[in-house]
């Protein structure tokens, strides 16, 4: 920064740094905006894109958490992203609302568009020096709206570095403090006015609402007004000319005039001596609490004649306002629980206390299983009612010394003090039992289910970010084991997380090298066993060992590889089918699994139609297969539109693993589903379980009544085949006919099953 001209140090003119080296896609900035808020809590810490990318890759739960958190941040904070030159790249809705500008009026403009001219150049010079050096800057800034009015914002600016460590963007988080600034200005004006009144003649001091008192050089009362007596009503007997300051305070203390933090003899004496020291060395403002829930600001001065003159100003309303502002800043408005802003500080305090006392504590993260389905099926009012009930039950189940934080959405964090491993297990079982009771909403009952993951401190660490990461790993494990349970962190979880991370890196390399292969499992008509088509399955081998598709597909979805992987599977499928048909073989219809990330892309139908046409095929040859939970995706309107477009182009739509998710009849009616696939677990158990038999039978009847066909998965025995045939099930697949076949085995199979 040395050598730059002073006029460049303004909010609208950042330091002149090489523009070509700081390109960062806006989409990445928006994705990182939530996590930057967490990192911004650590002063003078430089945000590095490599660190952010690695953190996001290592923890899929954190992505969901951050996604929910970004929604909460957009609601309460003013967020903007600028490049290194101050040009605006992103603003959220609250920025537009408070500034009066539309987003299109801000994007691409320099930040000078909201500069008010209120601050001197040195103010911004210091700011730019610090953020250009990679420091986090925090301060209060006065800006101007489009209409010309001024507003104040509490601002935190976080530099964002590229992979080389060079700052290429800045993320700012602002909170509107205009009302507070106006309150401060009003208070300052009032105190100044009252200060002048202190110089008035004795015959007019009674007009002053503040308590006024003057003590001579021997510290004896020489002058006071009626307000002074009224304020210290419990010490009135001592408020007479000639009384010493110490005797007045002592009288009030004995009669209960003051509210002390601790009411022990030692604390009372310490407070008394502190007041005497402040009075003997006047000049600093002090605040005391008195009876009636009132607060006084005491300000004393030593006059030229040696008198100590002071005022007592009632600032009760200001203190109440400050308390209200603090409460709203630290609490979730829906549940009244603490919000994310207090978590780190509370956790640091708990860890420090645990270290000093030798007693362990626990950090727990929790979320509600199936909460999204409550919002989607019953509406957000039901979801809010559920969250309020859960919050109240948590407070009832835990101790007052424990801390409960709503992180956002359906996610919570708990800090349990003085908790051993055994106590934590008992506490969480008690908590789940309390929470998992039915909640009545209108004429419905909702039964919440809670998944929890946690870690112990200081055993598992002392830094908040490390403890949060380990608690998230435990929550991930609890969900992986079936949800509705709790798990505490173990080192094996970190090993598993590391394994997934290594797999993600290897999978990214395999996708890039076109090493993902496919296998095709035949589908047949239940009625006569004739060949009907194939389901395409992804295959990947690493170091010669096949990887379970469920594992690497989940990793691909968690690390943003699923779209590219899915595109590779589509391309290889169409190449294979085209080659088989060119040889005169009848492949039948080919069903291809499509991920939610692919379906959410508006361009997917056009892309799929082009790939099919380039292979010499028609849409009627291809079936798009998706899991039923995609129908419950947050972007369900886009999903419905994409599926309708695919169906209109001639592609059939199949719903995979039916019965294992949360799709309802309403969803089946809304989306253009042609075929339902019954999950293999129901097919496997239907010959031994009456419930499984009834589920399969009912599913076949339901599908046929809606004009849909049914495919039964996992058929392995003749008995299963005969049962399905008696139910008029349409299609089947399973090892009874054939396992999934590698591409080189397909010609032989089709030749034997024309």
Residue pairs with C-beta under 8 A, 6 or more apart in sequence:
1 15
1 128
1 129
1 132
1 133
4 15
4 16
6 121
6 125
7 13
7 121
8 14
8 15
8 16
8 128
9 15
9 121
9 122
9 124
9 125
9 126
9 127
9 128
9 129
10 112
10 115
10 121
10 124
10 125
10 128
11 86
11 111
11 112
11 115
11 119
11 124
11 127
11 141
12 86
12 110
12 111
12 112
12 113
12 115
13 86
13 110
13 112
14 84
14 85
14 86
14 128
14 132
15 128
15 132
17 84
17 85
17 132
17 167
19 84
19 85
21 162
21 164
21 166
21 168
22 83
22 84
22 162
22 166
22 167
22 168
22 169
23 168
24 49
24 83
24 160
24 162
24 168
24 169
26 81
26 89
26 90
28 49
29 81
29 89
29 90
29 160
29 169
29 171
30 81
30 90
31 56
32 47
32 49
32 52
32 160
32 171
33 70
33 73
33 79
33 81
33 90
33 171
34 66
34 67
34 69
34 70
34 73
35 52
35 55
35 56
35 66
36 47
36 52
36 158
36 160
36 171
36 173
37 69
37 73
37 77
37 173
38 465
39 45
39 47
39 158
40 136
40 156
40 158
40 171
40 173
41 344
42 136
43 135
43 136
43 138
44 135
44 136
45 136
46 134
46 135
46 136
46 159
46 161
46 167
47 158
47 159
47 160
47 161
47 171
48 161
48 165
49 160
49 161
49 162
49 163
50 163
55 62
56 62
56 63
56 66
57 501
57 504
57 559
58 469
58 497
58 501
59 469
59 472
59 473
59 497
60 476
60 558
60 559
61 472
61 473
61 475
61 476
62 469
62 472
63 558
65 407
65 408
65 411
65 472
68 407
68 408
68 409
68 410
68 411
69 340
69 407
69 408
71 408
71 409
72 339
72 340
72 408
72 409
73 79
73 92
73 173
74 92
74 93
74 94
75 94
76 94
76 175
77 92
77 94
77 173
77 174
77 175
78 92
78 94
78 95
78 98
78 153
78 172
78 173
78 174
78 175
78 176
79 90
79 91
79 92
79 94
79 95
79 171
79 172
79 173
79 174
80 88
80 90
80 91
80 92
80 95
80 106
80 111
80 171
80 172
80 174
81 88
81 89
81 90
81 91
81 169
81 170
81 171
81 172
82 88
82 89
82 111
82 169
82 170
82 172
83 89
83 168
83 169
83 170
84 167
84 168
84 169
84 170
85 110
86 110
86 111
86 112
87 108
87 109
87 110
87 111
88 106
88 107
88 108
88 109
88 110
88 111
88 113
89 107
89 169
90 107
91 103
91 106
91 107
95 106
95 174
96 102
96 103
96 106
98 145
98 151
98 153
98 176
99 106
99 114
99 143
99 145
99 146
100 145
100 146
100 147
101 113
101 114
101 145
101 146
105 113
105 146
106 113
114 143
114 144
114 145
115 143
115 144
116 142
116 143
116 144
116 150
117 144
118 142
118 150
119 141
119 142
123 139
127 137
127 139
127 157
130 137
131 137
131 157
131 159
131 167
131 170
132 159
132 167
134 159
134 161
134 167
135 159
136 156
136 157
136 158
136 159
137 155
137 156
137 157
138 154
138 155
138 156
138 157
139 155
140 152
140 153
140 154
140 155
140 177
140 181
141 152
141 153
141 155
141 174
142 150
142 151
142 152
143 150
143 151
143 152
143 153
144 150
144 151
145 151
150 178
151 176
151 178
152 176
152 177
152 178
152 180
152 181
153 174
153 175
153 176
153 177
153 178
154 174
154 175
154 177
155 172
155 173
155 174
156 172
156 173
156 174
157 170
157 171
157 172
158 170
158 171
158 172
158 173
159 167
159 169
159 170
160 167
160 168
160 169
160 170
160 171
161 167
161 168
162 168
180 325
183 318
183 321
187 315
187 318
191 299
191 313
194 208
194 210
194 311
194 313
195 311
197 204
197 205
197 207
197 208
198 212
198 309
198 311
200 208
202 223
205 212
205 223
205 225
206 225
206 226
206 227
208 225
208 227
208 311
209 227
209 314
210 227
210 311
210 312
210 313
210 314
211 224
211 225
211 227
211 228
211 229
211 230
211 231
211 232
211 296
211 311
211 312
212 223
212 224
212 225
212 227
212 228
212 309
212 310
212 311
212 312
213 221
213 223
213 224
213 225
213 228
213 309
213 310
213 312
214 221
214 222
214 223
214 224
214 303
214 307
214 308
214 309
214 310
215 221
215 222
215 245
215 279
215 307
215 308
215 309
216 222
216 306
216 307
217 306
217 307
218 244
219 244
219 245
219 246
219 279
219 280
219 308
220 241
220 242
220 243
220 244
220 245
221 239
221 240
221 241
221 242
221 243
221 244
221 245
221 248
222 241
222 307
223 241
224 239
227 312
228 239
228 312
229 236
229 239
231 290
231 296
231 312
231 314
232 239
232 248
232 252
232 257
232 290
233 257
234 251
234 252
234 255
234 256
234 257
234 291
235 248
235 249
235 251
235 252
235 255
235 257
237 251
238 247
238 248
238 250
238 251
238 252
239 248
245 276
245 279
245 308
246 276
249 272
249 275
249 276
250 272
251 257
252 258
253 268
253 271
253 272
256 291
257 290
257 291
258 271
258 288
258 289
258 290
258 291
259 289
259 290
259 291
260 267
260 268
260 271
261 267
275 288
278 284
278 286
278 298
278 300
279 300
279 308
282 300
282 301
282 302
282 308
282 310
283 300
283 301
283 302
285 297
285 298
285 299
286 297
286 298
287 295
287 296
287 297
287 298
287 315
287 319
288 295
288 296
288 298
289 295
289 296
290 296
293 316
294 314
294 316
295 314
295 315
295 316
295 318
295 319
296 312
296 313
296 314
296 315
297 312
297 313
297 315
298 310
298 311
298 312
298 313
299 310
299 311
299 313
300 308
300 309
300 310
300 311
301 308
301 309
301 310
302 308
302 309
303 309
329 341
330 338
330 339
330 341
330 342
331 337
331 338
331 339
332 338
332 339
332 406
334 384
334 387
334 388
334 406
335 387
335 388
335 391
335 406
336 391
337 391
337 394
337 395
337 404
337 405
337 406
337 412
338 346
338 403
338 404
338 405
338 406
339 405
339 406
340 405
340 406
340 407
340 408
342 403
342 405
343 405
343 407
343 413
343 415
343 464
344 464
346 403
346 405
346 415
347 363
347 415
347 464
347 467
348 464
350 361
350 403
350 415
350 417
350 457
351 361
351 457
351 458
351 462
351 464
351 467
353 361
353 417
354 360
354 361
354 417
354 418
354 457
354 458
355 458
355 462
357 418
359 417
359 418
359 419
359 420
360 418
360 419
360 420
360 421
360 456
360 457
360 458
360 459
361 415
361 416
361 417
361 418
361 419
361 456
361 457
362 414
362 415
362 416
362 419
362 424
362 454
362 455
362 456
362 457
362 488
363 413
363 414
363 415
363 416
363 454
363 455
363 457
363 467
363 468
363 471
364 413
364 414
364 415
364 416
364 424
364 428
364 452
364 453
364 454
364 471
364 486
365 407
365 411
365 412
365 413
365 414
365 452
365 453
365 454
365 468
365 471
365 472
365 474
365 475
366 411
366 412
366 413
366 414
366 450
366 451
366 452
366 453
366 475
367 409
367 410
367 411
367 412
367 450
367 451
367 475
368 386
368 387
368 390
368 410
368 448
368 449
368 450
368 451
369 448
369 449
369 450
369 451
369 479
369 483
369 484
370 449
370 662
371 383
371 386
371 409
371 410
371 448
372 410
372 632
372 634
373 632
373 662
374 382
374 383
374 386
374 446
375 382
375 383
376 632
376 636
377 664
377 666
378 441
378 444
378 446
381 441
382 441
382 442
382 444
382 446
383 410
385 439
385 441
386 439
386 441
386 446
386 448
387 406
387 410
389 439
389 448
390 412
390 435
390 439
390 448
390 450
391 404
391 406
391 412
393 434
393 435
393 437
394 404
394 412
394 414
394 431
394 434
394 435
395 404
396 434
397 427
397 430
397 431
397 434
397 435
398 404
398 414
398 416
398 427
398 431
399 417
401 417
401 418
402 414
402 415
402 416
402 417
403 414
403 415
404 412
404 413
404 414
405 412
405 413
405 414
405 415
406 412
407 413
413 468
413 471
414 431
414 454
416 423
416 424
416 427
419 427
419 456
421 456
421 488
424 454
424 456
424 488
425 486
425 488
428 452
428 454
428 486
429 486
431 450
431 452
432 450
432 452
432 484
432 485
432 486
435 448
435 450
436 447
436 448
436 449
436 450
436 484
437 447
438 445
438 446
438 447
439 445
439 446
439 447
439 448
449 483
449 484
450 484
451 475
451 478
451 479
451 483
451 484
451 485
451 486
452 475
452 478
452 485
452 486
452 487
453 471
453 472
453 473
453 474
453 475
453 476
453 477
453 478
453 486
453 487
453 488
453 489
454 471
454 474
454 475
454 486
454 487
454 488
454 489
455 461
455 467
455 470
455 471
455 474
455 488
455 489
456 488
456 489
457 467
460 466
460 467
460 470
460 489
461 467
461 470
470 489
470 493
470 494
471 489
473 489
473 493
473 494
473 496
473 497
474 487
474 488
474 489
474 493
475 487
476 493
476 497
477 487
477 493
477 496
478 485
478 486
478 487
481 487
500 555
500 558
503 542
503 547
503 551
503 552
503 555
504 555
504 558
504 559
504 561
506 542
507 540
507 552
507 555
507 556
507 559
507 561
507 565
508 559
508 561
510 516
510 540
510 542
511 556
511 561
511 564
511 565
511 568
514 568
515 540
516 538
516 539
516 540
516 565
516 568
516 569
516 572
517 538
517 539
517 540
517 541
517 572
517 742
517 743
518 536
518 537
518 538
518 539
518 569
518 572
518 573
518 576
518 743
519 536
519 537
519 539
519 740
519 741
519 742
519 743
520 534
520 535
520 536
520 537
520 576
520 590
520 740
520 741
520 743
520 746
521 534
521 535
521 537
521 733
521 738
521 739
521 740
521 741
522 531
522 533
522 534
522 733
522 737
522 738
522 741
522 749
522 753
523 531
523 532
523 533
523 534
523 535
523 588
523 591
523 711
523 731
523 732
523 733
524 530
524 531
524 532
524 731
524 732
524 733
524 737
524 753
525 532
525 730
525 731
526 712
526 721
526 724
526 725
526 729
526 730
526 731
526 732
527 725
529 737
530 753
531 586
531 588
531 750
531 753
531 754
532 588
532 589
532 731
533 587
533 588
533 589
533 590
533 591
533 623
534 587
534 588
534 590
534 591
535 590
535 591
535 593
535 625
535 733
536 569
536 573
536 590
536 591
536 592
536 593
537 549
537 593
537 740
538 549
538 552
538 553
538 565
538 569
538 593
539 546
539 549
539 742
540 546
540 547
540 549
540 552
541 547
553 562
553 565
553 595
555 561
556 562
556 565
556 595
557 595
557 596
557 597
562 595
562 597
562 598
563 595
563 597
563 598
563 601
566 594
566 595
566 597
566 598
569 592
570 592
570 608
570 611
571 611
573 590
573 592
574 611
574 612
574 614
574 615
574 617
575 615
576 743
576 746
577 587
577 590
577 615
577 617
577 621
578 615
578 616
578 617
580 587
580 746
580 747
580 750
581 587
581 616
581 617
583 747
585 746
585 747
585 750
585 751
586 750
586 754
587 621
587 750
589 620
589 621
589 622
589 623
589 652
590 621
590 622
590 623
591 622
591 623
591 624
591 625
591 654
592 622
592 623
592 624
592 625
593 625
593 626
593 656
594 604
594 624
594 625
594 626
595 626
596 626
596 629
596 630
596 633
596 639
598 604
599 626
599 630
599 633
599 638
599 639
599 642
599 643
600 633
600 635
600 638
600 639
600 642
601 642
602 638
602 641
602 642
604 642
604 646
605 642
605 645
605 646
605 649
605 651
608 622
608 624
608 646
608 649
608 651
609 619
609 649
612 618
612 619
612 621
612 622
618 650
619 649
619 650
619 651
620 650
620 651
620 652
622 651
622 652
623 651
623 652
623 653
623 654
623 674
623 675
624 643
624 646
624 651
624 652
624 653
624 654
625 654
625 655
625 656
625 677
626 653
626 654
626 655
626 656
627 655
627 656
627 657
627 661
628 655
628 656
628 657
628 658
628 660
628 661
628 662
628 663
628 667
629 661
629 662
629 663
630 639
631 639
631 655
631 663
631 667
631 670
631 671
632 661
632 662
632 663
632 667
633 639
639 671
640 670
640 671
643 653
643 671
643 672
644 672
646 653
647 653
647 672
647 674
652 674
652 675
653 671
653 672
653 673
653 674
653 675
654 673
654 674
654 675
654 676
654 677
654 711
655 663
655 668
655 673
655 675
655 676
655 677
656 677
657 677
657 679
658 676
658 677
658 678
658 679
658 699
659 678
659 679
659 682
659 695
659 699
660 679
660 681
665 702
668 706
668 708
669 706
673 708
674 708
674 709
675 703
675 708
675 709
675 710
675 711
675 730
675 731
676 699
676 703
676 708
676 709
676 710
676 711
677 710
677 711
677 712
677 713
678 696
678 699
678 700
678 710
678 711
678 712
678 713
678 729
679 713
679 714
680 713
680 714
680 734
681 692
681 714
682 692
682 695
682 696
682 699
683 696
683 712
683 713
683 714
683 715
683 720
683 724
683 734
684 692
684 714
684 716
684 720
685 692
686 692
686 693
686 695
686 696
686 720
686 723
687 693
687 717
687 719
687 720
687 723
693 723
696 712
696 723
696 724
696 727
696 729
697 727
699 710
700 710
700 727
700 728
700 729
703 709
703 710
704 710
704 728
709 730
709 731
710 729
710 730
710 731
711 730
711 731
711 732
711 733
712 720
712 724
712 729
712 731
712 732
712 733
712 734
713 732
713 733
713 734
714 733
714 734
714 735
715 721
715 724
715 732
715 733
715 734
715 735
715 736
715 737
716 734
716 735
716 736
717 736
718 736
720 734
720 736
721 732
721 736
724 732
738 749
741 749
